[in-house]
Amino acid sequence: MSWAETGVGVLANQSVPGPGYGPRGLELMRAGVSAPQALQRLLADDEQREVRQLALVDRYGRVAAHTGARCIRQAGHLVADGVSAQANIMEGSTVPAAMLDAYSSAEGDLADRLLAALGAAEAEGGDLRGRQSAALRVVASRANGQAATESVFDLRVEDDPDPVSELARLVGVRRAYRRVDAGDELAASGNFEAAFAEYTAAHESQPQNAELAFWRGVALASRGREEEARRLLHAAYQDHEGWRELLRRLPAAGLFPEDPALLDRLV
């Protein structure tokens, strides 16, 4: 289980999850308690600390981790600057080291580095029980009062034969939809040129996605590129007929030209 709060810190609790560890850990770090101090307080109040595994990173990158002596082997953790890698019921004891090495050497943003760590864990043998679930949470480093942008990724895959690969796919989809969200804001303000660039980038990153094809088609049609738009819109229609009716509704929302003839040709 994991908890994260923008501008406060993150906490991951596994093996036998401690009661209230997540909310209490965030509350302590929110109050300015460092990750090591928060860990000490959580464990001090818990008579079952030896079956717990948890790690905390506070807003300043200070890290603390604990693997109880009664966690099912192989169990362990490694920490570095701003990061902790921990695991239990591992096939082998080298999983945390492989995770930390992959995280440290990976390129890209935080989500890319976390995915690299998960992939390295699997390559090293991973969970003794096989594969079933994976999750990824990333929050912004600073609060801005907008929950939608403070939660960068909050994804979970349950009961899947290849959860890390599915998680990576969902990260790509989420990135694309963030660009669509940006495009929607730009289109609503009348900046169709910039909206078109966002819709295009989103669709090119996920070319099989019907919704992304639709919005790129809308942007193309709004720019007078009707033939290109028709190809993309019809790809969306083949996925679901509802896209055809949605196009008819866009002019009233100010998201498509008031041009009945153009609408008729496209739907």
N, C-alpha and C positions, 0 to 999 in steps of 0.2 A: 504494500500500500504506500502511496506517496501523497505528499501535501506540498504546495508551493504557494507563496504569496509575493507579489511584486514588491520590491523594495524591502523585503523582510528576510526571506531565505527559503530553503527547501528541506524536507525531511522524508526519508524512505525507511519504512519499518517492515520487516519480513521475518521469516521463520515462524514464531508464534507472535502475532502482532500485539504490542502492549496497549492496554486500554487507555484511550485518550492521548496517546503519544503525539499524534499529528497535531491536533488543536493546541495541546499544551506546549509542544515544542515551538510552534509558530508564535504563540502568545509570549513565551519567554524571549524569543529573538526580537519580536516586535517591541518589547520593552527595553531592548538594548543589551540583553544578556548574550554573550558570545556563544557560538556553537559548542565549544568544549564545556563551558559552564552549564549550558542547557542540558547537554547529555548527562552530566554528573547529577543534575537535579532529577531528571527523569528516572535514571537508574536507582538513585538513592531511595525513591519512594516505591520501588517495585521489588517485591520478594521473589518474583519469577524472572529476574533479570538474566539469569543464565540460559534461558530459552529464547531470548530476544536477539534480534540482529537489527541494528538501525544505524543510520548515518545522517548527519546534519551539515549543511553549509549555510552560513549566515550571509548577510548582505555585503560583508567585507571580504568574503572568500575564505573565512576561517572554517576549518573542517574538523569534524569529530566523528568517530565511528566506534561501534561496539559489536563484537560477535561473542555471544555467550558460550560458555564451555559445554552446554548441553544442546547447542544447535546441532542438527544432524550433519555428520561429516559427509563429504568434505565441506567445510565451512570456513570462511575467512574474509578478510577485507584488506585493501591497501588504500592509502590516501596520498594525495599530492596537493600542490597548490590549487585550491579551489575545486577539488574533485575527490570523490570517494568511489571506489569500486568494491562491491561486496556481493557475496553469493553464498548459498548453502544448498545442501543436497546436490553438490556438484559431482560429476563423474571423476574429476581430478582436481587437485589443489591449485593448479596453475591458472584457473579461469580469471581470478581478479587481476593477476599480472598481465594477462593477455588483453583484458579489457582496458586497463590503464595505459598500456603501450599503444593500443589502437586509438584510443581517445587522444592521446598526446601527439600522435603523429598524423592524425587525419587532417585533411583540409576541409574548408567550408565553414558553415556556421555551427552553432551549438547543436542543433538537431542533427546535422550531418555527423558530428563527432560522436554523439550519443548512439546513433545508429551503427557507426563503425565499431563502437565498443560492444554493442549487442551482437553484431555479426562475429566479432572475434571470440566472444564467449561461446557461441555455438560451434565455431570452428575448433575450439579447444576441448570440445566434448559436452559443454553445457550442462543442463540439468540431467541428473541420473535417470529421471522418469521420462525423458524425451521432451518433445516440444508441444506446447499448447497455447500459451498466451504471451503477449508482449504489450508494453505500454510506453508512452512518451509524453512527458509534460515539460513545457518550456514557458516561462513567464518573462515579461519584460523586466529589465533591471531597475527601472524607475516608474513610479506610479504617474499616470496622466489623467486619472479620473474617467477613463474610457475602458470598461471591462473587456470589450471586444478586442481591443488592441493590446491590453495588458496580458491576456492569455494568448500566447503565440501558438502553442500546440497543446492540445489536451486529447490525446488519442489512445485508444485501447483496442486490442484484438483479442477476442476470446475464442477458445476451442477451435483453433485453426491448425492444420498440419504443418504450416510454414509461417508462423506468426511474425517473425522478424521481417521477412520479405513483404508480407502483407502490410506491416506497419510502415515500411519504407514507401510502399505504393500510396498509402493514405497520406503520408507526409507530402508527396508530390501533388496529390489532389488538393490538399489544404493550401499549399503554396499557390496553386493555380486559382483557387477560389478567392484567395486574398487579393489577387490581381483583378478578378471580376468585381469584387467589392469596391476596389479603388476606381475601376471603370464606371461602375454605377454612380458613384459620387460625382465623377467628372461629367458624365452624361447628364445627370440631373441639373448640374450647374451650366449646361450648354456647351461644355468643352468637349465636343465630339471627337476632335482630332486626338487629344490625349486619351480619351476613353477608348478609341480605336486601337491605340498602341497597347493598352492594357489587355483588352479582349484578345488581340492577336497573340500576344505573348502567352496568355493563359491557354488558349487553344493549342498553340504549337507545342506546349509542354505536355498536353494531354489530348492528343488528336482524336482519340476514340470516344471522348466524352460528349454526349449529345447536347448538354446545356452549354458547354463552352463553344461548340460549333454554332449553336443558335445565336448566342450573343455576339460572336464575331460576325455572323451573317447579318445581324441587325446593324452592326456598325458599318459593314461594307455597303449595305443598301442605303443607309443614311448618307453615305459619301458618294452615292451615284454609281457604285460598282455592282450593278444589279445581277449580272451573270455570275460573278463570283459568289454573291450573296445567295442566289438561288441554290447553288450546289450545296452550300453548308446548311441552309435552312431545310432543304429536303432530306439531308442526312438526319437532322433532328426529328423531322416528321416521321421518318421510318422507325425511329426509336419509340415515339409516342405521339399520337395525334393531338394531344393537348398543346403542343408547341405551336400548332397552326392557329388555334384560338388565342393563345397568348400574344402572338404577333398582332392580331386584330385589336387587342386591348391596349397596346403600347401607345398609340397616338394620344389617347385621352390622358395618359400619365405624363405626356411630354417627352417620351422616350423614343418616338419615331415620327417621321414627317406626316403631316395631315395630307395624305395623298391617296385617296381611295383607289385610283387606278393602279398605283404601284402595289398597294396591298393586295388587290385582286390578282395581280400577276404573280405575287410571291406566295400566296396561300393556295 
